[in-house]
């Protein structure tokens, strides 16, 4: 795939009109991919005290798009979206939801459809949540993210991808989880099978309006509470703040944020940018005047921030994720 300015603008025109336009201007939402991967064939670890019942409510009343979220997940999965013309790149998408739930469409399938037009094989993660009684507590979502990346890499030949060209993209609290996946070097679960012999660290990171700090005044209070509880210790706040972590050796990282984000202030990305620069990580940040929070691709159609997938693609092209 050749990514020049003309091709990037063409991709931008596709998603700027929204997912419905990306599906040949269909009057109804495009069908869900049918290919899924169970992360834990023998059951997710540490579930002895879990009693929740999974739900996936639909919030949209418009037939042209879905707006679902997954809550109380007990059997984490990857939903696979294969492009018509794969180019060997893969993308693990980690949607947000304040660690209270994980959205399915806005930062998952809708974004995956955009990157699939670029030839990227996409995997949307539905992960467990930290307050649902899992033994690992706040590490439960990270267990799923680490396992997911390993499964993608270990089965690269199955999916026709390059095991050294696997990126992760997370939005909001999913951006925090993607940041943990990128920065932390410790495995958070006991190996299950041969897939756990490979690395879980991505080859490129894209963080979309990410939750970064757990410290006031810039913390997202809901994400902090659902991850760490109502009264986390000062030590926990530092330990779970991305900007306080050692990012040495992490992959190139691009940050996307809007300056009018009232839920997760842009200072979150600015704090992490300083940390990445201090660790000599290849990085860049894009701050938009408007866009608010949680915009994905559909909610910023026609606005300047709608170019963000083009910017991620260009960054990936320069750093070996998307190649000509």
N, C-alpha and C positions, 0 to 999 in steps of 0.2 A: 504493500500500500504506500502510495506517495502522498505525504502530507505537505502540500504547499498552501499558500495563502488562499488560492481559489478553492481548493477542496475543503479547507476549514470553513470558509464562508458558506459553502454549500451545506455542510453539516449544520452550521448555525441556523440556516434558513429552515432546515427540517425541524429542529426541535423548538425554534422560536414560535412556531404555530401550535405547539403542544403535542402530546402523545397521540391525540386523535388524528392529526395531520400526518404524523409519522406512520400511521396505519391506514394510509390511502384515504384520508379524510372520512373515515368510518363514522357513522352516526352512533355506534355503540363502542364501548371499550374493547380494545383488542383482547383476544383470548389469552388466558394465562398459559405460560409454558407448562408442559406436562412432565418434564424430566426433573426429578428431585433426587437428592442424595441424603440418606440418613447419616448424621455425624457419628452416632454411637450405636452400632448394631446391637450391642448387648445392653443398651440403656445408658443414659447419661450418668456420669459418676456422682456419688454423694447424694442420691435422691431418696434416701430412706425416710427423711422427715418431710418430704414434699407431698402435699395433699391438694394442691390447686388443680383446677380443671381448665384446660386450654380453651380460649375463645379467639375468634377472628371477626370482630364486628365490622360492618360496612357503614361508613359515615356519609358517603356520597348519595345524593338523590338525583344526580345527573347521569343518565345512561352512557354518556360519552367517556366517563372515566370512573375508576374505582378510587376509594380512599379508605383503605382498610388498615387495621393495626392488629398485631398478634400479641396477646397478653396471656400470662401464665403458661408459657411454652414448657413442655416437658420432654418433647422429642425433637430436638433441634434439627433443622434441615437446611440444605442448599437447594435453591431453585435455579436450574441451569437454563440460560438463554443463549443458544448458539447462533452466530451470525451466518448470513448466507455465504459470505466469502471470508472465512477466518484468516487472520494474518499471523497467528501464533501468540498474540498477546492475550492475557487473561486478566480479569478484574473481579476481585472479591468486594461486593457492596455490603456495607454494614449500616443499615438505616438507624435513625434516631428514634427518640420517644421518651427522653428523660429518664431512662432506666426503669420507667413504669410500664412501658410496652415498647414494641418495635414496629414502626410503620412498615407496611408491606409494599405500597405503591409509590408514594411520593419520593422517597429516597432509595427505593428498591427497584421495582420493575420498570417504572417510568424512566429512571436514569439508565437502567440497563439497556433499554431499547435504543436510547440515543447512542451509547457506546457500541452497541452491536452493529449500528450502521457504519462504524469505523472499522469493522472487522474483528472486534474484541469479543472473546468468549466470556460471558458474564455469569457470575454466581452470586445470588442474593441470599444473604444469611438471615435465618430466623433463629435467634439465640435465646437462651434462658436468661432470666432476670434475677438480680441479686437478692431481692427481698422475699423470694418464694420458698425459702426453706432449704435451699441447697447447702450441703456441707461446706462447699468452697466459699459461700457468701459472696463478697464482691468479686472474687476471682471466677465465679461461674460463667459470666459472659465471656471472659477472656479464655477460659478453657475451650469454649465453643469456637471462638475466633482462631485460636492456635490450631485446633484440630481441623477446622475448615481449610485453612491455608495449606496445612500438611496434606490433606486429602487431595486438594487440587494439584499440588506439586507432585505428589507420589503417583498420581494417575494422569500425568501430563500427556503421555502417548495416547491414552483413551480419548482425551478431549482435543487432541491435535494442537497442543500449545507448547510453548517453550518454557521449561521449568524455571528458567532464569528471567522470565518476563511476566511475572505475576504481581500486579499492583493491588493495593487495597484503597477503597474510597469509603469514608464514613461521614455522616452528617449529624451535627448536633451531638447528642450523647453517643451516637454511633461514631462520631468523629473522635470522641474521647476513647472509645473502645479501639478504634483503628490506631489511635496514637499509642495506646498501651501495646497493641500488637507490634507496632513498629519499634518502640523504644525498649521494651523489656526483653531481657535475654534469658530469663528463667522459665522453663516449662512449668505449667501450673497443674499438670495431671500426670498420673502414672501411665506410661506407654500402653497402648491397647493392641497394636499390631504393627506390621512392617511400615505402614504409612508414617508412623511416629518417629522413624529413623531420619526423616528429612527435616530441613529447616522450616520453621513457621514464620520467619521474618519476610515481609514483602520486599519486592525489588523496586517499588516506587510507592509513595504515599500521597494521597490527596485528601485533605481534611476540609470539609465544607461546613462553615460556621461552627467550628468545633467547640465543645465544652473542654476547657483546658485546666483552669484553676479551680480548686475547691475552697479557696480563700475569699472572704469578702474584701472589697465590695463588688468584685467582678464575677463571683461564682454564680452558676445557675443553681438556685436553691433546691429546686425539685430534683435535679440529677444528683446533687450531693446527698440529699436525704434518702433517695431510693437506693443509692449505691452504698452509703456509709452509715445510714441511720440518722435519727433526729439530732443527736449530739455527738458528732465524731470528735475524737481527740485531736489535739494539735498535731500529733505525730501522724495520724491517719490523713489529715488534710494535706500535709506535706507529701506523704508517701503516694497519694493518689492524684497529685497535681502534675500534669504533663510537663509544665515548665520547670518543675523541680527535679526532673529525672535526668539521668545520664543518657544522652542520645548518641553517644560515641558509636560509630559504625552503622548507624541507621541509613536507610536508603534515601535518595533524593525525595524531598517533601515539598508539596505546593499547598498553600493555604488560600482559602476563598472565604470572604466575609463581606457583609454590608455594614456601612457605618451607622445605619439607622436600626440595627438589630437591638430591640428592646428586651429580648429574652436572654440571649447570650451575648453580652457586650463585645464589640470588636477588640477590646483590650485582651480578650482571651487569645486571639490569634497573634496580637502584637507581643504578648508575653512569650508565647511559644516561638515566635520568629527570633526573638533575642536569644533564646536558649539554643535554637538550631544554629544560628550564626556563631555562637560561642563554641559550639561543638564541631564547627567546620563542616556542617551538612550542606550539601547542595540544596538550595531552597529559593523560593520566591513566594510573594504574597500579593494577592489582588483584592483591593478594598473598593467596594462600589458605594456610590453616594446613597442609593436606595435599593431596597429589596426586602428589608425586614428579616424575619427569621423563618427557617423552614421552607424556603422557596422552591427547592428541588429544581425542576425544569418547567413545569406547567404554570406555576404561579408568577413567573417573571417573563412570560411570553411578551415580546415586544419591548422589553426594558433592557438597558445596557448590561445588566448582570446576566442576561440570557447567554452571553458569550462564554460563560465559565467552562462548559465542557470543551470548547475549542482551546481555551487556555490550558486546561489540563492535558489535552491531547498534544499540544505543541510542546509543553514541558516534558511530557513523556517521550516525544520524538527526540528532543535534544538529549535526553538521558537514557536512551536505549530501550525504552519500553515499547514504543511504536517505532517500527523501522520501515524504511522505504523498500 
